[in-house]
Amino acid sequence: MCAMEFHGKGYVLREENRGDLRIELGKVVTGDLPTEYASKRPIVAVGDVVTEVLYRQGVTPDVGVIDNKTRRGDYTHEIRYPGKKVRVVNPPGMITRDAWDAIRDALNTPEPVLVMVDGEEDLLSIISIMLCPEGGIVIYGIPSKGMIINLVDQEKKEKCQQAINNMIKVE
């Protein structure tokens, strides 16, 4: 697990750093998850479309993070996600302690967990990479490109830590 501790109530993305987060850390794929990744554990899926694509492919993520939106519009799906469901509040452009705790706890739960976000889940891929054990994968979507598969390693964790360090800490 990541050594970083969460301090304060949350972190807010600085407007001038928004473009920095568009860097693709992993492999971009379209369509289904390639079979060589399906057996990796844990699998964290961040985003409604990504979670649904995996689920329809027969791959249940260990942690799914959704906000019922895609491309800033409403998104409805019929996922009958097995396991536990947790609701958190995470406003747009922010990472809250509530979201951090939910993802951390979900990664330590033996059954699949669906984290349902009131607000926005976009930045939660950062903490998912930080909290996911090395060797696991974190997958998130990039509109009009596909999904990015991040095989979690120390380098990706450090890049995510840098992104957090560039955010504004909320006390």
N, C-alpha and C positions, 0 to 999 in steps of 0.2 A: 504494500500500500504506500501511498504518497506520504511523505513526512510533513507536508504543509498542513498547518492548522488554520482553521477559518477564524478570522478575527473580526469583531464588530458585527453589524447587522447585515452587511452585504458589500458588494462592489458594483460600481457604476462605470460603464464604458465611457471613456472620453470621446467626444465627437471626432477629434483629430486622429484617434486611433482606430476608428471604424474600418478603414481600408486595410489595416494590418491584419485583421481577422479573416480576410478573404484568401489568405495563403492556404494552399492545399497541402496538408501534411502527409496525406496518404495516397493510395491508389484510387483513381477515379474509374468507376465502372458504370455501365448502363445495364438495365435489366436486372436479372436475378443475381444474388450473391454467388460468386464463384465457389464451386464445391470445396476447394482447398481451404476455404475460410469457415465453412459451416460447422466444422468440428472444433474450432477454437473456442476456448471458454476463459472468462465469460465473454458474452456478446452483449454490447450495449448499443441500442438503436436510438438515436436522437432524431425525432421528427416523425410526423404522422405518416407520410408516404413511405419512408424507409421502414418504419415498424410494420406497416401493412404489407409491403413487398416481401419482407422476410417471412411474415406470418403466412401469407398465401403460398410461399415457396415451401412451407413446412418447417421453417426454422423459427422456433420461438426464442426471441432474445431473452437473456437472463434478466435484463433491465430494458424496458421500453420507456421512452420519454416523449410524451405527446402534448400538444396544446389545442388540438382540434382546429388548426389553421394550416394553410399552406399558401405561400406567396401572399401573405397578409389577408387572405380570404378565408371564410369558414370552410372546414373540411369535415365531412361526415363519413364514417366508415363503420363496418360491421365486424370489427375484431371482437371475437369472444376470447379475450386474453385469459389464459389460465393463471391461477395463482392470485397473488395479492394486488390490490389497487390502492394507491396512495395519492391524495390530492395535496398540491402545494401551491403557494402563491409566489410568482416570480415575474415582476413587471418587465416590460420591454427594456432592453439595454442594461439589464441588471442581472447579477447573480446574488440570490438571497441565501441566508443561512438555512432557511427552510428547505430550499432546493438542494443545497450542499448535503444537509443531513439526510434527506430522502434518498439521494443517489448513493451516499456512503452506506446507509443502512440496507438499501436494496442489494448492493454488491456483497453484503455479508449475510444475505438471506438465501437459504437453499432452494426455495421455490422462485419461479419467475415473478417479477414485480413490474407493474405498469405504473409509472409516475405520470399523473395527469396534472398538467400545469395550468393554473389560472393566470394568464398573462402571456409570456413568451418563453419558448424553450431554446431559442437559437444559441445563446451563449452557454448553455448547459453541456454542450459537447466539450468545452474547455475543462470543466471540472470532472466530466466523465473520464476523460483521458488521464487527468491527474489522479483520480481515485481508483481507476481500473488497474488490477495487477498487470505487471509486464507479461507479455505473451497473449493477453486478451485482446479483443478488438472493439473499437468504438466506430460506429458507422453513422454518418450524418449526410443529409442531402444537400446538394448544390443545385438550385433551380436551373433548369434548362441544360444541365450537364450530366446529372446522374447522382450517384452516391459515392462518398469518399470512405474508403476502408482504411482505418488506422490500426496497424498492428502496434500495440502499445509497447514503447521502450523508453529508456531513460531520456533520450534526446527529445522525444515528443513531449514527455512530461516537463522537461525544462523549458521548452518553447511555450507551453501552456502556462507555466509559472511566470514567465516573462510577461505574457499577456495580462495575467492577474496583477502583476506588479505595476503595470501601466494604467490600471484602472484607479478610480477614486474610491477610497475606503469610506464606507458609511458607518459611523459609530452608533 
